[in-house]
């Protein structure tokens, strides 16, 4: 029987070491990383993108040598090395952390473009909660504060939120327990459309009516259970300060008094908190357009950037 192929690539070896057990017993040390043919086949089927394996050169690689194409002819060596290098830019550490957003198109997508309804959920899932966090942190920076998105999980018994944001204010540090809801007019009980550029009266009327759809004035809580959970006390993040605040990060343009401010607080009842803070992404971006500057905005969204890179790698428009 010919020698088993060498599977190269650090991640490939780690994954293989975890999932592959052959008739030879536990995997041998990473320095050799040699497996049976059957194990390699399973590995390729399960992890096709992490297994940098060139079948033409398997039998030519000597024990302990790990560079693709090391024992192949010059033609094979060039192809194998190019194949390995081709994947390098798509590693997380290599990806750009910023995404350039067309603010007009983003508002239109969420607030009034009926034609995108069939694609609404798919496109919103692409960015997920990262869009809300990116806009929220950008707003805090513009307020001369020092925000940071914490890695600690934001959970409590029977509930979890999207994350923690630490904000260093002039006299104290505050932790916000944040729930992001990127509900567009296509969903959430059929909201009303709102043009990108509308009159002051239209936007004021919309903010008040939309806030009533979210907020129960009698109970002083949110209507939707999936949003109202932000008022449940989460387990403090590591090194949490004495003050923790609940923050609902919403897409919709809302305000109980129809003001322009995208960030505000309202009293809350029957909760561990006296107030709940609200950030409106749509209001913030509409204020940005009022400045009359560029219609694009660069946001720190590494996960979205990675997803876009993978999509561009897999799909392209047919000519």
Secondary structure as GFF3:
##gff-version 3
##sequence-region A 1 319
A	DSSP	alpha_helix	10	19	.	.	.	ID=ss1
A	DSSP	alpha_helix	37	46	.	.	.	ID=ss2
A	DSSP	three_ten_helix	55	60	.	.	.	ID=ss3
A	DSSP	alpha_helix	74	86	.	.	.	ID=ss4
A	DSSP	three_ten_helix	88	90	.	.	.	ID=ss5
A	DSSP	three_ten_helix	92	94	.	.	.	ID=ss6
A	DSSP	beta_strand	98	102	.	.	.	ID=ss7
A	DSSP	alpha_helix	103	111	.	.	.	ID=ss8
A	DSSP	three_ten_helix	114	119	.	.	.	ID=ss9
A	DSSP	alpha_helix	120	127	.	.	.	ID=ss10
A	DSSP	alpha_helix	130	142	.	.	.	ID=ss11
A	DSSP	beta_strand	146	149	.	.	.	ID=ss12
A	DSSP	beta_strand	155	156	.	.	.	ID=ss13
A	DSSP	beta_strand	159	160	.	.	.	ID=ss14
A	DSSP	beta_strand	163	168	.	.	.	ID=ss15
A	DSSP	beta_strand	173	181	.	.	.	ID=ss16
A	DSSP	alpha_helix	200	214	.	.	.	ID=ss17
A	DSSP	beta_strand	215	216	.	.	.	ID=ss18
A	DSSP	beta_strand	221	222	.	.	.	ID=ss19
A	DSSP	alpha_helix	225	228	.	.	.	ID=ss20
A	DSSP	three_ten_helix	229	231	.	.	.	ID=ss21
A	DSSP	beta_strand	244	250	.	.	.	ID=ss22
A	DSSP	beta_strand	263	267	.	.	.	ID=ss23
A	DSSP	beta_strand	275	280	.	.	.	ID=ss24
A	DSSP	alpha_helix	281	290	.	.	.	ID=ss25
A	DSSP	beta_strand	296	300	.	.	.	ID=ss26
A	DSSP	alpha_helix	302	314	.	.	.	ID=ss27
###
